[in-house]
Amino acid sequence: MALLLDTHVLLWWWICPRLLTPRVLEHLQDPAQTVLVSAASLWELSLAHQRGLLPELSPVIWHLPALIRRDDFLLLEISARDALLAGQCHQRAAATAIDITGRMLLAQAERHTLTLVTGDMHLQHCGVPWLW
């Protein structure tokens, strides 16, 4: 199973891994585990930083792709098909409070057959495999 990290999981992995569950940590520390990070998460982190919500990212904001590679994670670009699927996003997501980044992550997890790693209960019940 290949994993797609929700934005908060990536941030916690870097800043405070003890916030992650033991099960998630076990998977992220396994060198054989395929872990992907969506470009949507970089966008979300960049927006949060620009709003002053993540000042700790100031020294590294432009180096996030390098940090992803350092951790042996793969960057998942957003394709036109991902964008279209996220735009139509799951009738099941439309009825809940899922933001546009969450919709993209759901679309990418579905389209690429990935397990979404998230503590977000809204995303955990949208029909894609998840880990927490």
C-alpha positions as CSV (number, residue, x, y, z in Angstrom):
1,M,0.0,0.0,0.0
2,A,1.3,3.4,-1.0
3,L,0.5,6.3,1.4
4,L,-0.6,9.9,0.6
5,L,0.0,12.2,3.6
6,D,-2.5,14.8,4.6
7,T,-0.9,18.2,5.1
8,H,-1.1,18.1,8.9
9,V,0.6,14.7,8.9
10,L,3.6,16.0,6.9
11,L,3.9,19.1,9.1
12,W,3.7,17.0,12.3
13,W,6.3,14.6,10.9
14,W,8.7,17.5,10.5
15,I,7.9,19.5,13.6
16,C,6.4,17.2,16.3
17,P,6.2,13.5,15.3
18,R,4.9,12.6,18.7
19,L,1.5,14.0,17.6
20,L,1.3,11.1,15.1
21,T,-0.1,7.7,16.1
22,P,2.3,4.8,16.7
23,R,0.8,3.1,13.6
24,V,1.5,6.1,11.4
25,L,5.0,6.5,12.7
26,E,5.7,2.8,12.1
27,H,4.7,3.2,8.4
28,L,6.6,6.5,7.9
29,Q,9.8,5.1,9.5
30,D,9.7,1.9,7.3
31,P,12.3,2.5,4.5
32,A,10.3,0.1,2.3
33,Q,7.1,2.1,2.6
34,T,6.1,4.3,-0.4
35,V,5.0,7.7,0.8
36,L,3.7,10.5,-1.4
37,V,3.1,14.2,-0.7
38,S,0.7,16.1,-2.9
39,A,1.7,19.4,-4.4
40,A,-1.7,20.5,-2.9
41,S,-0.1,20.2,0.5
42,L,2.8,22.4,-0.5
43,W,0.3,25.0,-1.7
44,E,-1.6,24.7,1.6
45,L,1.6,25.1,3.7
46,S,2.7,28.1,1.5
47,L,-0.7,29.8,2.0
48,A,-0.6,29.2,5.8
49,H,2.9,30.5,6.0
50,Q,1.9,33.6,3.9
51,R,-0.9,34.3,6.4
52,G,1.6,34.2,9.3
53,L,0.3,30.9,10.6
54,L,3.5,28.9,10.3
55,P,6.4,31.2,11.1
56,E,8.6,28.2,11.8
57,L,8.6,27.5,8.0
58,S,10.1,30.8,7.1
59,P,13.7,29.5,6.8
60,V,12.7,26.5,4.7
61,I,9.5,27.5,2.8
62,W,11.3,27.4,-0.6
63,H,13.0,24.2,0.3
64,L,10.0,22.0,1.0
65,P,10.4,19.8,-2.1
66,A,14.0,19.1,-1.0
67,L,12.8,18.2,2.5
68,I,10.3,15.8,1.0
69,R,13.0,14.1,-1.0
70,R,15.3,14.1,2.0
71,D,12.7,12.0,3.8
72,D,12.5,9.6,0.8
73,F,9.0,10.8,0.1
74,L,7.7,11.3,-3.4
75,L,6.1,14.5,-4.6
76,L,2.7,13.9,-6.4
77,E,2.0,16.6,-8.9
78,I,-1.5,17.6,-9.6
79,S,-2.7,16.4,-13.1
80,A,-5.6,17.7,-15.1
81,R,-7.5,14.5,-14.3
82,D,-6.8,15.0,-10.5
83,A,-8.1,18.6,-10.8
84,L,-11.3,17.6,-12.6
85,L,-12.0,14.8,-10.2
86,A,-11.4,17.1,-7.2
87,G,-13.7,19.7,-8.8
88,Q,-16.5,17.2,-9.1
89,C,-15.4,16.0,-5.8
90,H,-17.2,13.3,-4.3
91,Q,-20.8,14.0,-3.5
92,R,-20.0,12.5,-0.2
93,A,-17.4,15.3,0.4
94,A,-19.7,18.1,-0.7
95,A,-22.0,17.5,2.2
96,T,-19.3,18.0,4.8
97,A,-16.8,20.6,5.7
98,I,-14.0,19.5,3.5
99,D,-11.7,22.2,2.1
100,I,-10.3,22.3,-1.4
101,T,-7.0,20.7,-0.4
102,G,-8.9,17.9,1.3
103,R,-10.9,17.4,-1.9
104,M,-7.7,17.2,-3.9
105,L,-6.2,14.7,-1.6
106,L,-9.3,12.6,-1.8
107,A,-9.3,12.8,-5.6
108,Q,-5.6,11.8,-5.8
109,A,-6.0,9.0,-3.3
110,E,-8.9,7.6,-5.3
111,R,-7.4,8.1,-8.7
112,H,-3.9,6.7,-7.8
113,T,-5.2,4.0,-5.4
114,L,-3.4,5.4,-2.4
115,T,-4.1,5.2,1.3
116,L,-4.7,8.6,2.8
117,V,-2.9,9.2,6.1
118,T,-5.0,11.6,8.1
119,G,-6.4,12.4,11.5
120,D,-9.2,14.4,9.9
121,M,-12.4,12.5,10.6
122,H,-14.1,14.3,7.7
123,L,-11.6,12.8,5.3
124,Q,-11.7,9.4,7.0
125,H,-15.3,8.8,6.0
126,C,-15.2,9.7,2.3
127,G,-14.7,6.3,0.7
128,V,-10.9,6.1,0.2
129,P,-8.7,3.8,2.3
130,W,-7.1,5.7,5.2
131,L,-4.6,5.2,8.0
132,W,-4.4,6.8,11.4
